[in-house]
């Protein structure tokens, strides 16, 4: 997998399959601190009825993307939470 072609939508990657789209979904789920396993459980249940199933690798890349752009942070008990930006 070429990370650049999977990160943002282009002629080979649909918007719904892009990592940046998944990152938005993950950010929306973080109304409270959650573990990666909790996030995976929610995301995978959403994609069961969909033709494009999300892989765990894409989920981790989406979480890494959110961390890199400082939208989430790691809490002491191994959970991630949204950063409160003013």
N, CA and C atoms as an extended XYZ file, in Angstrom:
258
Properties=species:S:1:pos:R:3:atomname:S:1:resname:S:1:resid:I:1 pbc="F F F"
N         0.837       -1.182        0.000 N   UNK     1
C         0.000        0.000        0.000 CA  UNK     1
C         0.873        1.233        0.000 C   UNK     1
N         0.590        2.136       -0.885 N   UNK     2
C         1.278        3.413       -0.945 CA  UNK     2
C         0.548        4.367       -0.014 C   UNK     2
N         1.232        4.821        1.030 N   UNK     3
C         0.582        5.634        2.063 CA  UNK     3
C         0.025        6.933        1.506 C   UNK     3
N         0.712        7.559        0.576 N   UNK     4
C         0.224        8.821        0.039 CA  UNK     4
C        -1.076        8.618       -0.737 C   UNK     4
N        -1.173        7.534       -1.492 N   UNK     5
C        -2.398        7.314       -2.255 CA  UNK     5
C        -3.566        6.897       -1.368 C   UNK     5
N        -3.281        6.378       -0.179 N   UNK     6
C        -4.361        5.990        0.731 CA  UNK     6
C        -4.764        7.119        1.671 C   UNK     6
N        -3.888        8.092        1.863 N   UNK     7
C        -4.149        9.156        2.826 CA  UNK     7
C        -5.254       10.097        2.384 C   UNK     7
N        -5.163       10.577        1.165 N   UNK     8
C        -6.162       11.529        0.682 CA  UNK     8
C        -6.848       10.963       -0.565 C   UNK     8
N        -8.061       11.387       -0.825 N   UNK     9
C        -8.754       10.867       -2.003 CA  UNK     9
C        -8.072       11.334       -3.297 C   UNK     9
N        -8.077       10.483       -4.287 N   UNK    10
C        -7.578       10.823       -5.613 CA  UNK    10
C        -8.301        9.947       -6.612 C   UNK    10
N        -7.813        9.857       -7.828 N   UNK    11
C        -8.552        9.087       -8.829 CA  UNK    11
C        -8.537        7.585       -8.562 C   UNK    11
N        -7.643        7.108       -7.683 N   UNK    12
C        -7.588        5.689       -7.353 CA  UNK    12
C        -8.194        5.371       -5.984 C   UNK    12
N        -8.374        6.374       -5.154 N   UNK    13
C        -8.919        6.188       -3.811 CA  UNK    13
C       -10.170        7.046       -3.663 C   UNK    13
N       -11.291        6.387       -3.388 N   UNK    14
C       -12.529        7.145       -3.181 CA  UNK    14
C       -12.437        7.926       -1.876 C   UNK    14
N       -13.208        8.981       -1.798 N   UNK    15
C       -13.237        9.793       -0.588 CA  UNK    15
C       -13.606        8.952        0.619 C   UNK    15
N       -14.555        8.038        0.455 N   UNK    16
C       -15.009        7.216        1.576 CA  UNK    16
C       -13.941        6.231        2.051 C   UNK    16
N       -12.951        5.926        1.220 N   UNK    17
C       -11.891        4.988        1.584 CA  UNK    17
C       -10.606        5.675        2.052 C   UNK    17
N       -10.554        6.988        1.999 N   UNK    18
C        -9.340        7.718        2.356 CA  UNK    18
C        -9.130        7.728        3.873 C   UNK    18
N        -7.891        7.700        4.276 N   UNK    19
C        -7.553        7.690        5.701 CA  UNK    19
C        -7.999        8.985        6.367 C   UNK    19
N        -7.916       10.082        5.649 N   UNK    20
C        -8.313       11.369        6.235 CA  UNK    20
C        -9.816       11.373        6.534 C   UNK    20
N       -10.614       10.658        5.739 N   UNK    21
C       -12.049       10.531        6.011 CA  UNK    21
C       -12.279        9.697        7.259 C   UNK    21
N       -11.545        8.596        7.366 N   UNK    22
C       -11.643        7.753        8.552 CA  UNK    22
C       -11.199        8.522        9.793 C   UNK    22
N       -10.196        9.371        9.654 N   UNK    23
C        -9.732       10.185       10.783 CA  UNK    23
C       -10.854       11.104       11.265 C   UNK    23
N       -11.628       11.639       10.348 N   UNK    24
C       -12.772       12.466       10.735 CA  UNK    24
C       -13.820       11.681       11.498 C   UNK    24
N       -14.061       10.440       11.064 N   UNK    25
C       -15.012        9.589       11.779 CA  UNK    25
C       -14.515        9.270       13.181 C   UNK    25
N       -13.225        8.987       13.294 N   UNK    26
C       -12.642        8.680       14.601 CA  UNK    26
C       -12.750        9.896       15.512 C   UNK    26
N       -12.430       11.071       15.000 N   UNK    27
C       -12.516       12.289       15.811 CA  UNK    27
C       -13.942       12.516       16.305 C   UNK    27
N       -14.910       12.212       15.470 N   UNK    28
C       -16.312       12.381       15.871 CA  UNK    28
C       -16.701       11.405       16.980 C   UNK    28
N       -16.051       10.244       17.032 N   UNK    29
C       -16.354        9.259       18.069 CA  UNK    29
C       -15.760        9.611       19.427 C   UNK    29
N       -14.811       10.509       19.440 N   UNK    30
C       -14.094       10.794       20.681 CA  UNK    30
C       -14.788       11.871       21.507 C   UNK    30
N       -16.071       11.669       21.774 N   UNK    31
C       -16.777       12.561       22.684 CA  UNK    31
C       -16.372       12.279       24.120 C   UNK    31
N       -15.733       11.134       24.317 N   UNK    32
C       -15.148       10.752       25.600 CA  UNK    32
C       -13.875        9.969       25.289 C   UNK    32
N       -12.930        9.888       26.214 N   UNK    33
C       -11.713        9.112       25.952 CA  UNK    33
C       -12.055        7.645       25.679 C   UNK    33
N       -11.414        7.070       24.661 N   UNK    34
C       -11.660        5.679       24.285 CA  UNK    34
C       -10.335        4.981       23.986 C   UNK    34
N       -10.343        3.661       24.161 N   UNK    35
C        -9.183        2.867       23.776 CA  UNK    35
C        -9.255        2.601       22.275 C   UNK    35
N        -8.141        2.182       21.712 N   UNK    36
C        -8.114        1.838       20.292 CA  UNK    36
C        -9.059        0.665       20.033 C   UNK    36
N        -9.122       -0.275       20.959 N   UNK    37
C       -10.035       -1.408       20.802 CA  UNK    37
C       -11.494       -0.965       20.768 C   UNK    37
N       -11.860       -0.004       21.599 N   UNK    38
C       -13.233        0.510       21.591 CA  UNK    38
C       -13.535        1.203       20.267 C   UNK    38
N       -12.583        1.980       19.780 N   UNK    39
C       -12.765        2.673       18.501 CA  UNK    39
C       -12.906        1.652       17.381 C   UNK    39
N       -12.053        0.620       17.394 N   UNK    40
C       -12.105       -0.421       16.372 CA  UNK    40
C       -13.450       -1.142       16.389 C   UNK    40
N       -13.958       -1.418       17.565 N   UNK    41
C       -15.240       -2.104       17.690 CA  UNK    41
C       -16.359       -1.280       17.061 C   UNK    41
N       -16.367        0.005       17.317 N   UNK    42
C       -17.407        0.883       16.770 CA  UNK    42
C       -17.262        1.017       15.258 C   UNK    42
N       -16.044        1.281       14.799 N   UNK    43
C       -15.803        1.473       13.359 CA  UNK    43
C       -16.097        0.195       12.581 C   UNK    43
N       -15.662       -0.942       13.098 N   UNK    44
C       -15.889       -2.188       12.368 CA  UNK    44
C       -17.370       -2.556       12.335 C   UNK    44
N       -18.124       -2.191       13.365 N   UNK    45
C       -19.570       -2.462       13.328 CA  UNK    45
C       -20.265       -1.576       12.303 C   UNK    45
N       -19.768       -0.351       12.089 N   UNK    46
C       -20.327        0.521       11.061 CA  UNK    46
C       -20.071       -0.034        9.665 C   UNK    46
N       -18.879       -0.607        9.462 N   UNK    47
C       -18.500       -1.017        8.113 CA  UNK    47
C       -18.939       -2.430        7.763 C   UNK    47
N       -19.609       -3.137        8.673 N   UNK    48
C       -20.070       -4.503        8.356 CA  UNK    48
C       -21.067       -4.506        7.213 C   UNK    48
N       -21.969       -3.563        7.169 N   UNK    49
C       -22.959       -3.508        6.107 CA  UNK    49
C       -22.470       -2.810        4.860 C   UNK    49
N       -21.286       -2.270        4.914 N   UNK    50
C       -20.737       -1.512        3.796 CA  UNK    50
C       -19.914       -2.410        2.877 C   UNK    50
N       -19.803       -1.997        1.625 N   UNK    51
C       -18.984       -2.759        0.684 CA  UNK    51
C       -17.495       -2.520        0.911 C   UNK    51
N       -17.157       -1.391        1.517 N   UNK    52
C       -15.756       -1.059        1.778 CA  UNK    52
C       -15.479       -1.229        3.269 C   UNK    52
N       -14.995       -2.385        3.657 N   UNK    53
C       -14.687       -2.648        5.058 CA  UNK    53
C       -13.379       -1.956        5.430 C   UNK    53
N       -13.350       -1.367        6.610 N   UNK    54
C       -12.165       -0.679        7.097 CA  UNK    54
C       -11.215       -1.689        7.714 C   UNK    54
N        -9.934       -1.553        7.387 N   UNK    55
C        -8.944       -2.446        7.985 CA  UNK    55
C        -8.401       -1.812        9.268 C   UNK    55
N        -7.868       -2.653       10.133 N   UNK    56
C        -7.280       -2.157       11.373 CA  UNK    56
C        -6.068       -1.278       11.075 C   UNK    56
N        -5.336       -1.614       10.029 N   UNK    57
C        -4.178       -0.804        9.622 CA  UNK    57
C        -4.602        0.606        9.268 C   UNK    57
N        -5.693        0.738        8.522 N   UNK    58
C        -6.193        2.072        8.177 CA  UNK    58
C        -6.648        2.830        9.425 C   UNK    58
N        -7.240        2.116       10.368 N   UNK    59
C        -7.656        2.765       11.603 CA  UNK    59
C        -6.449        3.313       12.359 C   UNK    59
N        -5.405        2.529       12.472 N   UNK    60
C        -4.197        2.982       13.170 CA  UNK    60
C        -3.583        4.179       12.441 C   UNK    60
N        -3.558        4.144       11.118 N   UNK    61
C        -3.036        5.283       10.360 CA  UNK    61
C        -3.899        6.523       10.563 C   UNK    61
N        -5.204        6.349       10.675 N   UNK    62
C        -6.094        7.489       10.932 CA  UNK    62
C        -5.828        8.080       12.312 C   UNK    62
N        -5.639        7.226       13.299 N   UNK    63
C        -5.326        7.700       14.651 CA  UNK    63
C        -3.964        8.389       14.663 C   UNK    63
N        -2.990        7.831       13.958 N   UNK    64
C        -1.676        8.467       13.844 CA  UNK    64
C        -1.773        9.840       13.183 C   UNK    64
N        -2.620        9.943       12.171 N   UNK    65
C        -2.816       11.224       11.478 CA  UNK    65
C        -3.395       12.260       12.435 C   UNK    65
N        -4.403       11.877       13.199 N   UNK    66
C        -4.989       12.806       14.174 CA  UNK    66
C        -3.971       13.229       15.227 C   UNK    66
N        -3.128       12.286       15.648 N   UNK    67
C        -2.096       12.620       16.630 CA  UNK    67
C        -1.054       13.561       16.018 C   UNK    67
N        -0.685       13.312       14.775 N   UNK    68
C         0.331       14.136       14.114 CA  UNK    68
C        -0.128       15.571       13.919 C   UNK    68
N        -1.421       15.759       13.697 N   UNK    69
C        -1.928       17.123       13.521 CA  UNK    69
C        -2.471       17.696       14.822 C   UNK    69
N        -2.151       17.023       15.921 N   UNK    70
C        -2.463       17.470       17.285 CA  UNK    70
C        -3.950       17.676       17.545 C   UNK    70
N        -4.745       16.725       17.039 N   UNK    71
C        -6.176       16.757       17.303 CA  UNK    71
C        -6.574       15.805       18.415 C   UNK    71
N        -5.701       14.843       18.725 N   UNK    72
C        -5.937       13.906       19.822 CA  UNK    72
C        -4.665       13.801       20.648 C   UNK    72
N        -4.842       13.307       21.865 N   UNK    73
C        -3.699       13.086       22.749 CA  UNK    73
C        -3.913       11.779       23.505 C   UNK    73
N        -2.826       11.241       23.997 N   UNK    74
C        -2.873       10.005       24.760 CA  UNK    74
C        -3.082       10.336       26.230 C   UNK    74
N        -4.041        9.656       26.848 N   UNK    75
C        -4.330        9.825       28.268 CA  UNK    75
C        -3.565        8.740       29.019 C   UNK    75
N        -3.326        8.947       30.290 N   UNK    76
C        -2.483        8.064       31.091 CA  UNK    76
C        -2.919        6.600       31.087 C   UNK    76
N        -4.198        6.309       30.976 N   UNK    77
C        -4.659        4.924       31.041 CA  UNK    77
C        -4.705        4.235       29.681 C   UNK    77
N        -4.034        4.780       28.682 N   UNK    78
C        -3.961        4.154       27.368 CA  UNK    78
C        -5.096        4.523       26.432 C   UNK    78
N        -5.893        5.478       26.809 N   UNK    79
C        -6.994        5.938       25.968 CA  UNK    79
C        -6.546        7.171       25.183 C   UNK    79
N        -7.273        7.455       24.132 N   UNK    80
C        -7.034        8.686       23.382 CA  UNK    80
C        -8.248        9.583       23.551 C   UNK    80
N        -7.990       10.873       23.524 N   UNK    81
C        -9.069       11.840       23.645 CA  UNK    81
C        -8.787       13.019       22.719 C   UNK    81
N        -9.846       13.715       22.368 N   UNK    82
C        -9.697       14.913       21.555 CA  UNK    82
C        -9.019       16.012       22.352 C   UNK    82
N        -8.234       16.802       21.665 N   UNK    83
C        -7.596       17.967       22.274 CA  UNK    83
C        -8.594       19.104       22.238 C   UNK    83
N        -8.734       19.799       23.344 N   UNK    84
C        -9.644       20.944       23.390 CA  UNK    84
C        -8.929       22.165       22.865 C   UNK    84
N        -9.159       22.484       21.591 N   UNK    85
C        -8.563       23.661       20.970 CA  UNK    85
C        -9.490       24.840       21.156 C   UNK    85
N        -8.946       25.976       21.602 N   UNK    86
C        -9.819       27.147       21.796 CA  UNK    86
C       -10.300       27.741       20.495 C   UNK    86
